[in-house]
Amino acid sequence: MTKSLTSLWLNNLRRVGKAQQAQGRKLFKSLLTTAARTPLAKSVKPAKVAKTLRTATLKTVKAVMPPGIKTAKQRRKAAAAPARPAATLLPALPGSWKKSFFSQPGTGLAPARRMMYWLYLPSGVCKAPLPLVVMLHGCKQTATDFAASTRMNQLAERKGFAVLYPQQSAAADANRCWHWYRRTTQQGHGDVSLIAEMIKQVGARNRLDTTRTYVAGLSAGAGLATILALRHPQLIAAAGLHSAPVFGTSDSPMSGFQAMQQGAGVHHRDAVSEFTDSKLHFPGMPVMLIQGKSDSVVRRVNADHLSAQFSIVDAPWITSTHPVVRSYAGRSSGRSPRHAYKTTTYYAGRKPMLVKCEIDGLGHAWSGGEGSLDYSAPEGPDATLLLWAFFSGQQRQQSAPVVM
């Protein structure tokens, strides 16, 4: 097992020249950040050897190069424009955009916890309670990064819903990654229980519609969104998972990385078997999966396995024997260029229950987002708009259907 994982890791490290593999290595290192003090990290010696070899090779190349000749990396750095802070990319909207903190008191041996969040409330007076979309950022992102990248606030202002952005602290993880790969997190503890209580408090304070609370996330945020939706189905009406890892088949950063690259094999079905137990009365979970076909960080096999997992969980509600498949052509010119994409939809009556959206040419990035930010691709389709179109037709189901 160790030899196969080491071989996989070294193969990815050898693809130094590919930009997508560079993203993969960065995210993998971020997963190992919190495990750096454990014995597991000590066994990962091949990476150090590979890093040493690359460093030595680079020094040798620099030593033999004639003066005045710059490497490609140096030219790219010289030509690159300074990155704009995400906060400057957030437009001035008429609604309310505020930073707050949610605190959860300690119980027994569990310490008190505190998490920062941002909340956007659209302008205008609305007699009816507003829906809420919870947005969970990816690794190396903040709440403001994610808001600027997805442009969800702009859509919230137009459509009339609130947006909540919990933010992972740098103290919990140096790269602000959510720990979706941990067993305790998958069981609903840690960040999952904290965010669930945060949602309840924010909803009560702002008189939001508790039957129309939705969760969406990117990458590690999508992994956490899956767990939040499955562990709190009475709280979450629907989930949107962009570039999400398969659920419930990892227990460490290493096995999490393996799942991101290879999926979970046959084990993905076993991971959701508990939700089919009639004693749990699981109320079903409408879900939209968005996956780039060129994503080499969280590969498309994860979307296939997640689709299979939710088809099992939502089987009592899915009424269509065969999915409806729709294809959309891409366009490279005009005001809104986009990649070609395909949707596969299973229905519960007339409502979409399970949608898988696969996008040609998209890597590990939010589709149709702010192109000047990392993990955000300017070409469509617009994932933000796709998700809201899916969410807006969903309302929390109160009870499981009667199986005849």
C-alpha positions in Angstrom: 0.0 0.0 0.0 2.8 2.4 1.0 4.8 1.6 -2.1 1.8 2.3 -4.4 1.0 5.6 -2.7 4.7 6.7 -2.9 4.8 5.7 -6.5 1.7 7.8 -7.3 3.1 10.8 -5.5 6.5 10.6 -7.3 4.7 10.3 -10.6 2.9 13.5 -10.0 6.0 15.3 -8.8 7.7 14.4 -12.1 5.2 16.4 -14.0 6.8 19.6 -12.9 6.2 21.4 -16.2 2.4 21.1 -16.1 0.4 23.8 -14.5 -2.4 21.6 -13.3 0.0 19.2 -11.6 1.6 22.2 -9.9 -1.8 23.0 -8.4 -2.1 19.4 -7.2 1.2 19.5 -5.4 0.3 22.8 -3.7 -3.0 21.4 -2.4 -1.4 18.2 -1.3 1.2 20.1 0.7 -1.6 22.0 2.3 -3.3 18.8 3.3 -0.1 17.7 5.0 0.3 20.9 6.9 -1.8 19.8 9.9 -0.3 16.3 9.9 3.3 17.5 9.9 3.7 16.7 13.6 2.5 13.2 13.2 4.6 10.0 12.5 2.8 9.8 9.1 4.7 12.8 7.8 8.1 11.2 8.8 7.5 8.3 6.4 7.1 10.5 3.3 10.8 10.7 2.5 10.6 10.3 -1.3 9.2 13.8 -1.7 12.2 15.2 0.2 14.5 13.3 -2.1 12.7 14.6 -5.2 12.7 18.1 -3.9 16.5 17.9 -3.2 17.1 16.5 -6.7 15.1 19.3 -8.3 16.9 22.0 -6.3 20.3 20.6 -7.1 19.5 20.3 -10.8 18.2 23.9 -10.9 21.4 25.1 -9.2 23.5 23.3 -11.8 21.5 24.8 -14.7 21.9 28.3 -13.3 25.6 27.7 -12.8 26.3 26.8 -16.5 24.0 29.4 -18.0 25.7 32.4 -19.6 25.3 35.8 -17.8 22.3 37.8 -19.0 20.1 34.9 -20.0 17.0 34.5 -17.8 15.1 31.3 -17.2 11.5 31.0 -18.3 10.4 31.1 -14.6 12.3 34.4 -14.2 10.7 35.8 -17.3 7.3 34.9 -16.1 7.9 36.5 -12.8 9.1 39.7 -14.5 6.1 39.8 -16.8 3.5 39.0 -14.2 1.4 41.9 -13.0 1.0 42.2 -9.2 -2.1 40.4 -8.0 -5.0 42.5 -6.8 -6.3 41.8 -3.3 -9.7 40.0 -3.4 -11.3 42.7 -1.3 -10.7 45.2 -4.1 -12.6 43.0 -6.5 -15.7 43.0 -4.4 -18.0 45.7 -5.9 -19.8 48.2 -3.8 -23.3 46.7 -3.4 -26.3 48.4 -1.8 -26.7 45.4 0.6 -25.1 44.7 3.9 -21.6 43.1 4.0 -20.4 42.4 7.5 -17.7 40.4 9.3 -18.7 38.6 12.5 -17.6 35.8 14.8 -19.5 32.8 16.0 -18.5 31.2 19.3 -19.5 27.8 20.7 -19.0 27.2 24.4 -17.0 24.2 25.6 -18.6 21.1 26.9 -16.8 18.7 29.2 -13.4 18.1 27.8 -14.2 19.9 24.5 -12.7 23.4 24.4 -14.7 26.5 23.4 -14.5 27.2 19.7 -14.7 30.5 17.6 -15.0 31.0 13.9 -15.1 34.1 11.7 -17.7 34.5 9.0 -18.9 37.1 6.5 -22.6 37.6 5.8 -24.2 39.4 2.8 -27.8 40.6 3.1 -29.4 42.1 0.0 -30.9 45.6 0.1 -34.6 46.3 0.0 -37.5 45.4 2.2 -38.9 41.9 1.8 -41.9 40.8 3.8 -41.1 37.1 3.3 -38.0 35.5 5.0 -35.0 35.3 2.7 -33.3 32.0 1.6 -29.7 31.4 2.7 -26.8 30.1 0.7 -23.8 28.9 2.7 -20.5 29.1 0.8 -17.5 27.1 1.9 -14.1 28.2 0.3 -11.3 25.9 -0.8 -7.7 25.6 0.4 -5.6 28.8 0.3 -8.8 30.9 0.1 -10.5 33.2 2.5 -14.2 34.2 2.7 -13.6 37.4 0.8 -11.5 35.5 -1.9 -14.5 33.1 -2.4 -17.0 35.9 -2.5 -15.0 37.8 -5.1 -14.2 34.6 -7.1 -17.8 33.4 -7.3 -19.6 36.7 -7.5 -22.3 35.2 -5.3 -23.0 38.5 -3.6 -23.9 40.2 -6.9 -26.4 37.4 -7.7 -27.8 37.5 -4.2 -28.5 41.2 -4.6 -30.3 40.6 -7.9 -32.3 37.5 -6.8 -32.9 38.4 -3.1 -31.1 35.9 -0.9 -28.6 36.0 1.9 -25.1 34.5 1.7 -23.0 33.2 4.6 -19.2 32.6 4.2 -17.7 30.7 7.2 -13.9 31.0 7.2 -11.4 28.4 8.3 -8.8 29.9 10.6 -5.1 29.9 9.9 -4.7 28.5 13.5 -6.7 25.4 12.6 -4.9 24.9 9.3 -2.0 27.0 7.9 -3.6 26.9 4.4 -7.2 27.3 5.6 -8.2 23.8 4.4 -11.3 22.2 5.8 -10.5 18.8 7.2 -13.0 16.8 5.2 -10.8 13.7 5.1 -10.8 13.1 8.9 -13.1 10.4 10.3 -14.3 12.7 13.1 -15.3 15.4 10.5 -17.1 12.8 8.4 -19.1 11.7 11.4 -20.3 15.3 11.8 -18.0 16.6 14.5 -15.5 19.5 14.5 -16.1 22.2 11.8 -19.3 20.5 10.7 -21.1 20.8 14.0 -19.7 24.4 14.5 -21.0 25.6 11.1 -24.4 23.9 11.6 -24.8 25.9 14.9 -23.6 29.0 13.1 -26.3 28.6 10.4 -29.0 28.2 13.1 -27.9 31.4 14.9 -27.5 33.5 11.7 -30.9 32.3 10.5 -32.6 33.2 13.7 -31.0 36.6 14.1 -31.8 37.6 10.6 -35.2 35.9 10.3 -34.2 33.8 7.3 -36.2 31.1 5.7 -35.0 27.9 7.5 -36.7 25.7 4.9 -34.6 27.2 2.1 -31.0 26.9 3.4 -28.5 25.7 0.8 -24.8 24.9 1.0 -22.2 25.1 -1.8 -18.4 24.7 -1.8 -15.3 24.3 -3.9 -12.7 21.5 -3.5 -12.1 21.0 0.2 -15.1 23.3 0.9 -17.2 21.0 -1.3 -16.0 18.0 0.7 -17.1 19.7 3.9 -20.4 20.7 2.2 -21.1 17.1 1.4 -20.7 16.1 5.1 -22.8 19.1 6.3 -25.6 18.1 3.9 -25.6 14.5 4.8 -25.2 15.0 8.6 -27.8 17.8 8.8 -30.4 17.0 6.2 -33.2 18.8 8.3 -31.1 22.0 8.1 -29.9 21.9 4.5 -32.4 21.8 1.6 -29.9 21.2 -1.2 -26.2 21.0 -1.9 -23.9 22.3 -4.7 -20.5 20.6 -4.9 -17.9 22.0 -7.3 -14.8 19.9 -7.8 -15.7 17.8 -4.8 -13.8 14.7 -3.4 -15.7 11.5 -2.9 -17.4 11.1 0.5 -16.3 9.0 3.5 -13.5 6.8 2.1 -10.4 8.5 3.7 -9.0 8.9 7.2 -5.8 10.9 6.6 -4.2 13.5 4.3 -2.5 10.7 2.3 -5.7 8.7 1.8 -7.5 11.9 1.1 -5.0 12.7 -1.7 -5.4 9.2 -3.1 -9.1 9.7 -3.2 -8.7 13.0 -5.0 -6.6 11.3 -7.6 -8.1 7.8 -8.0 -11.6 8.0 -6.4 -12.6 5.3 -3.9 -13.0 2.2 -6.0 -15.9 0.0 -4.8 -15.8 1.4 -1.3 -17.8 4.6 -2.2 -21.0 2.7 -2.0 -20.3 1.3 1.5 -19.5 4.9 2.8 -23.2 5.9 2.4 -24.9 2.7 3.5 -25.8 4.1 6.9 -28.0 6.8 5.2 -30.2 4.1 3.7 -31.1 2.7 7.2 -34.8 3.2 7.6 -34.3 4.0 11.3 -32.5 7.3 10.4 -35.5 8.5 8.3 -33.1 10.3 6.0 -35.2 12.9 4.1 -33.2 12.9 0.9 -30.7 15.5 -0.4 -31.0 17.3 -3.8 -27.5 17.8 -5.1 -25.8 19.4 -8.1 -22.2 18.2 -8.9 -20.0 20.4 -11.1 -16.8 18.9 -12.4 -14.1 20.1 -14.8 -13.0 17.3 -17.2 -9.4 18.7 -17.1 -9.2 18.8 -13.3 -6.0 17.0 -12.3 -6.3 17.9 -8.6 -9.7 16.4 -7.9 -10.2 14.1 -10.9 -13.6 13.5 -12.5 -13.8 10.0 -11.1 -14.8 11.7 -7.9 -17.9 13.2 -9.5 -18.8 9.7 -10.8 -18.5 8.2 -7.3 -20.3 11.0 -5.7 -23.1 10.7 -8.2 -23.3 7.0 -7.4 -23.4 7.7 -3.7 -26.2 10.2 -3.9 -28.2 8.0 -6.3 -28.2 5.5 -3.4 -29.1 8.0 -0.8 -31.8 9.6 -2.9 -33.1 6.4 -4.4 -36.5 6.6 -2.6 -37.2 10.0 -4.2 -35.8 9.5 -7.7 -38.8 8.8 -10.0 -37.0 8.8 -13.4 -35.8 5.3 -14.4 -33.2 6.9 -16.8 -31.5 10.2 -16.5 -32.1 13.1 -18.8 -28.9 14.0 -20.6 -28.4 17.5 -22.2 -25.4 18.8 -24.1 -24.5 22.5 -24.5 -22.1 23.8 -27.1 -19.2 25.9 -26.2 -18.4 29.3 -27.6 -15.0 31.0 -27.9 -16.1 34.5 -28.8 -18.6 37.1 -27.8 -19.3 38.7 -24.4 -19.6 35.4 -22.5 -17.3 32.7 -23.8 -17.9 29.3 -22.3 -16.7 25.7 -22.4 -19.0 23.0 -23.8 -20.7 21.0 -21.0 -23.1 18.2 -20.4 -25.7 17.7 -17.6 -27.1 14.4 -16.5 -30.2 14.8 -14.4 -32.4 12.4 -12.3 -35.8 13.8 -11.3 -38.1 13.5 -8.3 -41.3 14.1 -10.1 -40.7 17.4 -12.0 -37.9 18.6 -9.7 -34.2 17.7 -10.4 -32.9 15.6 -7.6 -29.4 14.7 -8.8 -27.6 16.7 -11.4 -24.1 16.0 -12.6 -22.6 18.8 -14.8 -19.3 18.0 -16.6 -17.4 20.8 -18.2 -14.9 20.4 -21.1 -11.6 22.1 -20.7 -12.1 23.2 -17.1 -9.4 22.6 -14.5 -9.5 22.9 -10.8 -11.3 26.3 -10.7 -14.7 27.8 -10.1 -16.4 27.9 -13.5 -17.4 31.4 -14.8 -15.7 33.1 -11.9 -13.3 36.1 -11.5 -10.4 35.2 -13.7 -7.8 37.3 -11.9 -8.0 35.1 -8.7 -6.6 31.6 -8.1 -8.9 28.6 -8.5 -11.3 30.7 -10.6 -11.9 30.4 -14.4 -13.5 33.3 -16.3 -14.9 31.1 -19.0 -18.4 29.8 -18.4 -20.8 28.2 -17.8 -21.4 30.3 -14.8 -21.4 27.9 -11.8 -22.9 30.5 -9.5 -25.9 31.0 -11.7 -26.3 27.2 -12.3 -26.3 26.5 -8.6 -28.9 29.2 -7.8 -31.2 28.0 -10.6 -31.0 24.5 -9.0 -31.3 25.8 -5.4 -34.3 28.1 -6.0 -36.5 25.2 -6.9 -35.7 23.3 -3.8 -37.2 23.4 -0.3 -36.4 21.2 2.7 -38.4 18.0 2.7 -40.0 17.3 6.0 -40.3 13.6 6.0 -39.3 10.5 4.0 -41.8 9.2 1.4 -43.8 6.1 2.1 -42.4 3.2 0.1 -45.2 1.0 -1.3 
